[in-house]
Amino acid sequence: GTLAILPAHALRESVQATDGNGNPQFLSTWGTNTNPQDIVSNGPYRLQKYTPAERVILQRNPYYWRADAQGNPQPYIQRIVLQVIPSSDNQLLRFRSGELDSLRVNPEAFGLLKREEKRGKYTIYNGGPMPSIRFVGFNLNKARNAQGKPFVDPIKSRWFNTLAFRQAVAYAIDREKMKTNIYRGLGEVQHSPIAVQSPYYLSPEDGLKVYNYQPQKAKQLLLEAGFRYNSQNQLLDWDGNRVQFTLLVKSDDKSRVDAAVQIKQDLSQIGIEADLQVLSFNLVLRKLLSTRDWECYVGAFGAGVSEPHSIFVFWYSGGSFHQFNQGPQPGQPPLEGWEVSDWEQEIDRLFNAGIKELDQSKRKAIYGRFQEIVAEELPVFFLVNSLDFQAVRDRIENIKFSGLGGPLWNIDELRIAEN
């Protein structure tokens, strides 16, 4: 599970006491300004130092319980330094210069690093498709803010809340081209909100609806829904409004920005004008979860692998990360006119049933139905997942790389070669 065991002797009082707002003091007991010596750890490492926006330094926990077959205490590595480097270009430069021992390899850097693999004394491991799912989604929120202003222009909200419109957009995006051009062929087209590695994954072969590239079908769906084209092949809605909206994407992810550029180009082929809005991660997050003033978004979320309920906050209608129809949240002004669709309520019911069901075959059926609803209703449309490549220096021994656990999942067993 994802619920950690926490030390009662250090935190019990903070759980029982409350602050001026009535919230448990526990929520603010350990923060970025806490003395590392005050943070208790029963894992293989404990925090030595944290420098915001720079690095995290972990030191071996001398009280860790594990030992190898010869009785030697584990882990063997005394210290781990995690560098915070937002720019993928800077990450690449620092790895090539020898400053970093491990690097997640983006598709655009794969060819270069593969050629230098022997000389650089590292190995590139392939963990299969990353369990982080990329998507494009519309803001389906019909609510108004505290001043009575709609989060989404009502004209555009009507488009976004029309299923045929969302389906048309899905059919208009060429994901195979995206896989080839942006991911250099080093990716897989994603169809489901659950990772392909999961035992709960529902594949197209098992009946999951897919939206392969069919621009003519996209146009047909739009015409049948009441849209029309003018003499310049621009798409107009029922009242003659030009179909145009902003496409939001965060600036620090090159492949995601490149995907947004292609989506803009693909949509222009069916008469839709998408205006790119490239913002910093913090500004994007503010729009998604606070001001809610966005229209279309290229995003990503971690997929449920061993446990589908781990993506609960994105799909549950009251979830704190239910981006495509973000509801009222604690500490925020009330919303006027927020609506939860029938299919959202059904997803709520399925998640509530799935978390209580112990029979694995029944759980698989429950989460299979969840995936079917997402494919049918298309609150978001899935794009391409990069293959998970990790470059690790050969001086680090006993690497057993996994796309799910990364290069350090077996940290107890890792050693640094003496020579």
N, C-alpha and C positions, 0 to 999 in steps of 0.2 A: 504494500500500500504506500500512500504518500504521506501518511500521518507519522511524524517522528515521535520517538520517545523523548520526553523532556524531563530534566532533573527537578524533582519536587523541592529539594532543599534550596535550590536557587530561585525558583519561580513560583512556589506555592503562594506566597504572600501577594505577589503581583496579580495572580489570577483572582484572588478573593477581593482585593481592593479595587476601587474605581477612581477615575479621574473626575474633574469638574463636569464633564459631559455625561457621566454615568457609564463610560466605557471601561473595561478592565485595564488596569495599568500594564498588564501583560503585553498589550499590543505595542507599547512603546518602551518596554524594559530594555530590550537589546536592540540598539540601533547602530548606525555607522560611526557614531561618536563614542561607543562603549569601549572601555579598556579591554583589549583582547584577553587579558588575564582573568577577566570576570566572566568570560563566555565558556561555559562547560561543554566538553565534547567527549563522547564515549566511542568515537570512531578512530580510524587509524591516524588521523591528523587533527591538529587543533590550530586555531588562528593565532599567528604570531604578530602580523601587522596588516592593516588595511589602509591604503592610500586611495581615497576616492578618485575615480577616473584615471588611475595609474596602474595599480597592482594589488594583488592579494598574496600574502606570503603565509604558507602553511608549514608548520613544523611537525615532525614525527611525535605522536603521542606516546610517551614512555610507559603509560599505564594501559596501553591497548592489550587486549586479552590474547591475541592470536600469536601462534608460533609455528614454525615449520616442523617437518618430521624429525629434524635433528635437534629440535628444541631452541633454535635461534629465533629471537623475537622478530615479529614482522610489524610494519613494513620495513623494508631494507633501506629505502631512500629517505634521507634525513630531512630534506626540505623541498618544497614545491613552490615555484613562483608562477602565479597566473597573471599575465600581462593584459591590461585593458588597452586595446588598440582598435578604435572604431573603424578606421579606414582599411579596407581589404588590400589596397595597394601598399600601404605601410606594413601590414602584416606580412605580405609577400617579400618586401624588401628586407625586413628584419629576419625572416627565416632564411633567405638566401645568403645573408651576411653571417649567419651562424648564431645570431642572438637568440633565436627561438629553437626549441627542440622538437616542437610539434606544431602542425598547422593544418587546419581544415582547408582542403584544396578546392577552390572554385573551378568550374569547368573551363573558364577562360584562361586559367593559369595551369591547367593540367598538362598541356603539351610541353610547355617550358620546363616545368618541374620534373616531368617524366624523363626528358632528355638529360637533365642534370642529376638524375637519381644516384648513379654510381659515384660520380665525382663528389657530390654533396654528402655522400655517406648517410643516406636515409632510404627508407622504403615507403612507397605509397600503397596504402591498404584500401581496398574497396569493400564497403559495408552494405552495398545495395542501396535502394531508394531511401532517401532520408525520411524519417518519420515526422517531418514537418511539412504540412500541406499548404500549398499556395493556392490562392483563389481570387476571383473577382466577384464583388458583391455590390448590390444596390442598397441604399438606405430606404427601408420599407416603413420607417417610423412616420405615423400620421399625427403625432402629438404636436402640441404647441408649448413653447416655453412659458415662464412665469409672466412674461409681458404679453402673452397671447399670440406671439408670432410663430407660424409653423416652422419646424426644423427644416422641412423640405418644401420647396415651392409646390403648391397643390397641383399645378399643371404637370410637373415632372413626377410628383408622387403618384399620380394616376397612371403614368407610363410604368413606373417601377413596380407598382402593385398589380400590373396586368401580367398574368403568367405567360401568355404568348409572347409578350415583349421580352421577358427574361429568357425564354426558350430561344427566341430569335437571336439574341445576343450570344447565347451559348453556341448555337450552330454557326455563327459568323466568325468565331475565333479559331484560327488554324493552329492547333496545339502541336501538330507534327512539325510544322515549320518552326514553331517556337523551340521545340526540342532540338532541332537541327541547328538553327542559327544562333540561339542564345546559349544553349547548353552543350553545343558542339557534339550532339548526339549522346551526351553523357547524362541522360535523365530518363524518366518514365512518365508517360501521361497518367494523371491521377483521375479517378472517377468517383471516389468515395470519400466521405469525411473520416474514415477509419483507415489507418495505415495498412498497406498490403501485407506486412509481416504479422498482423494481428490474426489470431484464430477466429475473430469475429468479423473479419473482412468479408464483404459480399462482392463477388467478382461479376463482371459483365456476363461471363459464362454461366453464372448461377442466376441470371435474370436481372441484374442491375441495369437500369436504363442509362444509355450513354448518348453523348451529343458530339458525334464526330463532325468534322468540318463540312458543312453543306450550306453555302451562302444563298443558293436559290431557295432552299427550304426556309431559310431565315426570312427572306423577302416574302415568300408565300404566307408564312405565319403572320407577318405584320399586316399584309393586305387583308387577310381574313379577319384580323382583329379590328379593322377599321382605319388603319393608317393608309397613307397614300404618298405617291411621289410627284414632285413638281417637274417642270421641264428640265431642270438642272440635275435630276435624279437625287434631289434632297428629300429626306423623309419628313413628312408632315403628319401631325396627329389629327384627331377627329375634328378639331376646331381650326385647323390650318396652322398650328404652331410648329415651327421648325424644331425637330428633335435634336437637342444639343444639351450636353451636361458636362460637368467637370469629373475628371478621373484622378483621384487622389492616390499618391504613392509616396513612401518615405525615401529620402534622398540618399541614405547611406548604404543602400543595397543595389549594386549596379545591375544585377540580373533582374531584379524586380522592376527597376526603372526601364530597362530594355524591354521587358514584357509589356509594360504599360505603353511604350512607344508602338510596339507591334499591334496591341489591342486597338489603339487609336487608328492605325492604318487599316486593320481588318474591318473595323466598324464603318469606316468611310466608304467601304465597298458596298455597304447596304444602306448608304445615305445618312448615317448617323455621324454627327460631329462630336467628338470627345476632346475636351480641352484639358491638357495635362496640368496637374497641380502637384508639384514636387516640393515637399516640405520636410523639415527635420522630424525625427522620430517623436520628440516630445510634442510638437505641434500637431502631428497626425493623431497621437493618442488623445490629445485634448479634444480634437474635433470628434473623434469616435465615441468617447466615453463621457464627455462633459457638455460641450456646446452642441454636439450632435448635428452641426451644420455642414454636412457633406452629402454628396450625391452618389458617386460610384467610387469604389476603393479596390486597389490591388493589395492584398494582405496575405497573412499566413498565420497558422496556429499549429501547436503541437498536437499530433494525432494520438488517439488512444491506441496503444499497442497491446500491452497485457491486460489493461482494464479500460474499456470504453468510457467509464464514468469519469475518467481523468479529463475529458473534454466537456464536462458538464456545464461549466461556467459560460461556454460559448453558445451552447444549444438550448439551455434551459431558459424559458422566457423571462424569469426573474434573475438570471445570471448576471454577474458583475461584468462579463465580457460579451454579452449578447449583442454584438455590434450592429447587426443589420436591423434590429428593432430594440434598441437599448431602452429599457424601462426605468422607472424611478429607482434611485439609489440612495442609501443612507447619507445624510449630510448635504444632499442636493435639493434645489427648489422643486416643488411638486410639478408634475406634468399634467397638462390638460389634453384630454382626448386620446390618450395612449390606448391602442387596441392590440389584443393578442388574437391572432388568427386561429381558426380551427385546427390547422395542421401543426401550429406551434403548441397548442394545448395537447395534441396527440403525442408530440415528441416529449413534452413534460411527463405525460402519463407513462410512456415507454421507459424513460429514464428512472422514474420512481419505481416501476415494476422491475427493471433490470437490476437495480442496486439491492433489491430484496430477494431476488431469485437465486437459489443455490444450484439448481440443475443446469449444467452447462449447455445442454442441447436447447433448453427453453430460453436460456440467456442469449444464445446465438440467434434464435428466431426473433427475439425481442429487438436486438440491435440490428438484425437484418432488416426488419420492418422500418426501423429508424433510418437506415441508409436508403431504403426505397422512397421514403417520404421526401428526404432531401433531394434525391434525384428527380422526383416528380414535381416538387414545388420550387426548386432552384432558388432558395434564398441567397445562396452563393454558388458559383460555378468553378470547378477545380481546374487547375492549369497543369503545370509540369513540375515534378519533383526531381531535383538534382540527385545524382548518385552521390553517396557519402564517401568521399575520398579523404584520407588523412595521411599526411606525410609525417613520419616519426624517425628521428635520428637512430641509426643502427646501434649506437652505444647504449641505448635503452633496451635491455634484454627482457625476454618473456612476454613480449607484446602479443596479445590475443585479441586483435581488433574486432569490434562488433559495431555495426551501424546503430544499434540500440544503446549500447553502453559506452561507446567511444574507446579511445586508447587507454583509459585509466580505470576501466571497470574492475580490473584485477590488480589494483594498485598494491595490494599486499605482496604480490609475487614479483613485482618489477624490480630490476636491479640496474645500476649504472656500471657499465664495463670499466674495469680499471685502466685499460689501455685504450 
